[in-house]
Amino acid sequence: MIRLVVYLLVLSLIAFGVAWLADRPGSVTIDWQGWQIETSILVAASALLALLAATILIWTLLRMIVRSPDLIAFSWRARRRNRGWTAVSRGLVAVGSGDAVGARRAANDAERLLGREPLTQLLAAQAAQLSGDAVGAEAAFRSMTETPGTRLLGLRGLHVEARRRGDAGAALLAAEEAARHEPGLAWAADAVIEARCLNGDFAGALAMLEREAAHGGLDRAAHRRRRAVLLAAQAQAVELSDPVTAREKAVEATRLAPTLVPAAEVAGRLLGAAGDARKAAKIIEAAYAATPHPDLADAYLHLRPGDASRERLKRIRPLTARMPGHPESAMALARAAIDAQDFDVARTALAPLLGDPTQRACLLMAELEAAENGDVGKAREWTARAVRAQRDPAWVADGVVADRWAPVSPVTGRLDAFEWKLPPGVATTPMLENEAERVKAAIAAAIESRPAAEPASGPVVDLTEPEHAPSLAPEAERGEPPKGDLPKADFVKPEPVRPRPATAAIVTPVVAMPHLPDDPGPEDAYPDETIGRSRPPFGI
């Protein structure tokens, strides 16, 4: 529309000029070399314009003739360049569709037609990766690092190739070089942070995180969360060697991320040990309200190490009241009640969970039966039921179950990868270890507390003989479900103990509690002893 208006405006000006000249007649006389030319103003102006146009046309033709070699060369180069970009497009489509032969052919054509363009180098590297030529791909990426414009792209490729072949050192060198040239580059900074965390260099990881944030590589929320994770890991690492520093790091982590369970647990425990129980309680309560966790409940119970079990039971109630309907609150209250010998409170707390109990709930019921009534049979019934009960949450990262939190994933090295959730594909979780040991101790105490009945005369009776051994669970020994109001669980029939020669002492029968199945997780998922696969809990 604008171009049309301008065009009409120009035509109007030309028409106005012609009319203006026509309205003002006059003559023009030229006297040169005996020639005398006399004409009107309008004709003279028209002749001048025609002469100017002819001059421009002649100059254009002469210029085209002179520049024709350059124009032909330029046209040839443009045609060649268009063919090269077409080859690049064809190669990228081949890479995306998985056509290794087509990608390699297109990469060769693009390099022949375009030379060492960034996209041709990238296409050559991707074609080599697609065809499985790791050496060729690495050579292509290494050549990119020699040019400033493609240096970061080459370093990224070298980093990926080094991780694929398992060379952690080369991957770290490439990432550090990229981070040195561009500190805000997310993949490079993350790779350096993850590698330093795996090596235990949390101070170096924090320094790299601050550089990344200073150059705009992270938003404020992500920076606070990652800094809190690294501070919590640093606090765990120096907790035994430098408790004061560990306490400061943990408290700072809770300020940045109040719901981070490991930070709150370490901060609460160390603050309690330092005598600041009130601040420790506030930190743990804030984290527990977001994520009820057994470690938080345990740290809250032992804020003052010298307190009696009754005091701990009284203290746990405000914490569980923050999440009254959560199973973890019920189990934490039951644990404190069993320790305080307040079995009615423990049984009332566990009652809502017995419709579909988890493995830990079953083991708590087993301990409760053994500790309250000395009923080893019912304790064994609940232990057998724990084998097939639903699992409890655990620390999980990239499909790996760990017995404790870690700042990075043991599989991928990703920062802040662990989540507290139900683990997939495992029969037990590491949280059962402590509960299993308590059940073992409770059943052993129940067996020891039984009165020893010795016969008045005759030989000493060996209670390990099948006909004399006390029946711990008659229905279970017959392969029948239990009677009464207990849940009908799968029972493990105790194997008969082979008789021994009679001795002068009464032999107590050994009660074999069923093992929980092994964890089918990866064999080599954990590089150190801080993270391990879940194991079968126990057997006595």
N, C-alpha and C positions, 0 to 999 in steps of 0.2 A: 504494500500500500504506500509506503514512504517513497519507494523508488518510482512509482507511478506519479506521485505528486511532484517529485523533483523533475522528472521527465517533462511533464506538462509545464512546469515553471520555466524550464530552459526554452522550450518551444515558444512560450509566450514572450520571453525576452528577445528572441531572434525576430519574431514577427513585429514586435514593437520597434526594434532597430531598423528593420527594412522600411516600415511605415514612416519612421522619423526621417530617414534619408529621402524617401519619395516625396515627402511634404516640403523638403528644402532643396529644390533643384540648384544645380551649379555645374561648373565644368572643370575639367582637369586637363592641363596642357603639358605635354612632354616634348622638349626640343633637344635632340641629342644627335650629333654627327650629321646634321643636315636633315634629319628626320624630325617631323613635327606631328605629334599625335594629340588629338583633342577629343575628349569624351566626357560623359557625365560622371558625376560622383558615384552613382549607383553602379554603373558599369565598371568603373575603375575599382571599386571595392570588391565586386564579384570576381574580377580578373585577378586581383591580389589574393583572394581566398583560393581560387583555383590553382594559382601558381604555388601557393604554400602547400596545398594538398599533394600536388605532383612532386614537389620537392621531398616531402615526407615519404611518399611511396617509393621514390627512387632510392632514398637513403635506407629504407627498410629492406629492399631487395638486395642492395649491395652488402648490407650487414649480414643478411642471411647467407649470402654466398660465401662471405669470408668466414662465418662461424659454422658452416655446415659440418666440418669434421668433428667439432666439439659437440654439436647437437646430435650427430649420429652416435658418438660414444656415450653421451648421456642417456640417450634412448636405450642403448644396449645394456648399460648398467642398470637402468630402472627395470627393464624387463628381467634381467638376471636376479635383481633383488626381489622382485615380485615372486619369481619362481622359488626363491629361497624361503620367503615367508610362508608361501604355500606349503613347502616341505616341512617347515616347523609346525604349522597347524596340523598337517597330516600326521606328523610324528607324535604330537601331544595326544591326538585322538587315539593313535595306536597304543600309546602307553596306558591311557585310561581304559582301553578295552582289553589290555593284556596281550596284544599282538607283538611279541618280541621281535619277530623277523621284520615286520613292517616298521616298527620303531627304529630298529637298527638301520634299515635302508633309508628311512626318512632322515635320520641323524647324519648319515654320510652325505646325502644330497644337500642338506642344509649347511653342513660345514664346507662343502665344496663350493656352494653358491654364495654364502654369506661370510665365510671366514670365521674368526674367533669372536663372534657375537655372544653376549651372555646367555641368550636363549638357546643358541646352538650348543654351547657347552653344557647347559643344564639338560637339554634333550639327549646329548650323548651320554651323560652320566646316568640319566634315568633309563635309557635303553640298555646300558650295561647292567644296571641293577635288575632290570626285568629279565634279562637273559642269564642272570646268575654270575656275571663276570665281576666279582668283587674287586679284582686288581684293576680292571679298566675303569670301574666307577671311582675308585680311590684316586687313580691317576687324573681323571677328569676333574674331580673336586680339587685336587692339589694344584692343578694348573689354574683354577679359578682364584686361588689365594694369591697368585702373583700379580693380579690386577686389582687396583684399589676398588673399582666399582663392583667387583664380584667376590671380594675377599670374604665377607661375612657369609655369603652363600656357600663358598667352598668350605669354610670352617664348619658350617652346619652339616654339610655332607660328610666331611671327615669324622665329625662327632658321631653321626648316625652309623657310619660304617664301622667305626671302632667299637661301638656298643653291640653291633650285630655279631662281631667276631669275638666279643667278650674281653676286649682290651680296655680295661677301665682306666689305665694310665693314659693311653693315647686319647681316649674320649675326654678325660679331664683337661689335658693339655689344649685340645681344640676349643673346649668351652672357655677355659681361662683366657686364651688368646682372643676369642670373640668378645668376652666380657671386658677385656682391656681396651679394645677398640670402641666398643659400644656398651657401657655399663647398664644401660636401660634395656638391653635385649633380654627378653623374658626367658627364652629357652637356655641361653648361656648362663644367666644368673642362677636359674633354678638348678641346672646341672652342677654348677660349682657348689651351691649350698647343699645339695643332696650328697655329693661326694664327700664334702667336709663333715657332714653329719655322720655318714657311715664310718669315717675315720675317727670320730669322737672329737673333732675340732669344732666345737660349737661356737667358740669365740670368733673364729674365722668365718663361719657361716653367718653369724650376726653382722659382721663387718660387710660381707658381700650383700646381705639383705639391705643394709642401710644405703649402700652405694646404688643398688637397684632402685630403691624408693626415691633417693635424691635426684635421679635422672628420669623420674616419671614413669618407671616401669611397673609400678604398683599403685593401686588406689589406696585410700586411707584404711578402709576396713580390712582389705587383704594384708596390708602391712602390719596392722595391729595383731591380727590373728597369727600370722607367721612368726612375728617377733615373740608372741606369747608362747608358741610351741617350742621355739628354740630356747627361750629362757627356762621353760619347764624341764626340757631335756638337760640343760646345763645344771639346773638345781639338782636333778636326780644324780648326775654324774659326780658332783662334789659334795653330796649330802653327808657322806661319812668322813671325808677328808677335811672339809671346811663347812661346818654347819651354818655358820653366820652368813657366809656368802650365799650358800644354798637358800637360806631363808629369805634373803633380800631378793634373789632372782625369782623365787617362787611367788613372793608377794607382788612383785612388779608384774609377773605373768598374770596373776589373778586380776590386777587392775586393768590390764589390756583385754583379757578374755575371762570374765568371771565364771563362765560355764565350763571352762576347760578342766576336766576332772583331774588329770595328773597334777596340774599346777595347784589346784585347790587342796588335793590330798597331801602333797608335800608341804605346802604352806601351813595347812592346819596342824599337821603333825609336828613340824618344827616350831611353830609358834606356841603350841601347847607345851612342848618340852622347855621352851624359854620362859614359860609362866604367863604368857598372854593368851589365856584360854578364851576370853571374851571375843577378841579379834579373830582367833582361830575358828570359833563357833560361827561367827557371821560369814566368814569365807566359805566354810563347808556347807552351811545352810543355803547360801546362794547357789552354789554349784549343784547341790542335791535337788533343789527345787526344779532345776532344768533337766538333770540326768541322774536319777536315783542309781547309785552305784555302791556295791558292797565295800569297796575300799574307802569311800567317803564315810559310810556308816561305821566302819572299824576305826578310822581316825577320830571320828566324833566320840566314840565310846571311850577311847583312851586319851582324851585331851589331858587328863590329869592321871598319870600312870599309877599313883598310889591309891586311887579310889577303890572301894570295895565293889563287888559285883552288884549289890543292891543300888549303890549310887550310880553305876553305869546304866542300870535298867531305868532308873528315874531320868537320867540325862538323855537317853535315846528317844524318849517320847516326843519332845518338841521337834526333833528332826523328822521322825516318821509322820508327825501330824502335818507336815508340809505337803506330803504326797500320801494321804491316808489310804487311797485305794490301790496303790501300786504294789505288786508282789514283792518287790525288794524291801519295801517298808515293813511288810508282814514278816519276812524272813529275818530282817535285822532285829525287829522287836522280839521274835521268837528266840534268836540266838542269845540276846542279852538276858531274856527270861530264863532260858535253860542254864546259863552260867550262874544266875542268881537263885537257882533252884525254885523258881516260881513257875511250876509246871502248868498251872491253870492258865496263866497269862500266855504262855507259849502255845498251848493247845488252842486257845481262843484265837490267837493271831494266825495260826496256820490253818484253821478251819476253812476259811474262804478259798484256800488254794487246793484243797484235797479233791475237788471235783475233777480237775485235770492238772495234777501236780507236775512240777518240773523235777529234774533230777536232784537239785539241791533241796527242794521241799521234801522229797522222799527221804533223803539222808537226814534231814533235820527231824523228821518224824521217827526215823529209826533210832536216832540218838535220844529223842524224847522218851520213847518206849523203854529203852534200856536204862536211862537215868532215873526215870520216875518210878517204874514198876519192876525194873530188873527183868523184864520180859524179853529174853533173848530171841524167842521164837518170832514175836511180832517185829522185833528189830530186823531180823533176817528177812521177814516178809517185805518190809518196806525197802530194804536194801535190794532185794530181788526185783522189786517193782521199779527201782531207779534205773535198772538196766535199759528198760524200754520206755521210760518216761520221756516227755519232751525236754529238749535241751534248754539250758540257761544261756543268757547273752554272754558274749566274750569279746575280747579285742580282736577284730578282724580287719585285715588289709589285703586287698587283691586276692581274696580267697584263702588266705593263710590265717590260722588261728594261733594267737600268742597268749602266753600266760601273764604278760605284762605289756603295758603301753610302750611304744617307741616313737620317736619323732618322724621316722621315715619308714617306708614300706621295705621289708627285707627282699622283696621280689623286684620291684621296679625302682626303688629308691625315691619314690614320690614323697614329698614333705606333707605332713599332716594327713596321712592316709588311713590311720587306724580309726575304726569306728566301734562303738559299743553296741553290738547287735547280735541277733541269733546267727550263729555260724552255719554256712551251708555245707552239707555233705559230710558231717562228722557225727560220731555217736556220743562223744563226751566233750567236755570243755575243761581247760586247766583249772577253773574255779572249783572243781570237785575235789581237788587234792586235799585241801584243808578240811573240808567237811568229812571226807572219807577217814582221815586220821582221827577226827573227833569221834566218829562212829566206832571206829576200832577201839579207841580207849574206853568209850562208854560200855561196849559189850564186854571187854576184858574186865572192867570194874564190876559189871553185873555178875559175871561168872565167878569172880573171886569172892563176891559177897554172899554167895550161896552157902548155907550151912552144910558142913561136911558130916554126913551120917556114916559112921563106921559100924559094921556088924558086931554083935555081942560075942559071937563065937564062930569058929570055923575059919576057913581061909579068907584072906583079904580079897574083896571083889574088885576087879578091874572095871571101872566105869566106861572104859573105851570099848568093851565088848558090846556087840550089837544088842544082845539080849538084856544088858544091864545099863546101857547108856540112857541118860534122861532124854525124853522126847521133847525137843525144842519147838517143833512145829509139826504135830501129828498129821494134819491134813496135807502139809507140804511133802512129808515123807511118803504118803500114800499117793502122791500125785493129784490130790484133790484141791479145789479152791478153799480158802479159809472160811470158817463159819463166823457168824456174828456180823457186826457192822463194819468190819474192815473191808477195803476194796478187794475184789477178786483179781489179784495180780498173777502173773506167771511166776511159778515157784520153781526153785532149783532144789531138787531132792538131794539131801546130803549123802555123800558116799559113805558106806560103812567103813569104820576104822578097823584095821586088822588087829586082832588081840595080841597083847604082849604078855610076857610072863608076869605072874602075880608078884607084887613087891609089898614092902611094908608100908607104903604110902598110897594114898588115894590119888589116882591120876585124873586130872580134869580133862574132859573131852575138848578137842580143838574144833572150833566153829569156823568153817570156811565160808567167807563172804564172797559172792560172785564178782568176778572181774567185769569191768565195763569194757566194751570193744575198743580196739586201737583206733586212733585217728587215721583215716585214709588220706590225709593231706600229703604234700610233697615231702620227700625224704630230706632234701637239701635246701629247704626254704629258709633256714635260719643260719646266718653266718657266724653267730656267736652264741654265748650261753644266756644272754639276756632275753632271747626270744626262742621258744622251742615249741615243738609240736605237742598237742595234747596227748596225754598218756593214760593208760588205764589206771584208775585211782588207787586201788589197793587190793590186798587179800590177806586175811589173817586166818 
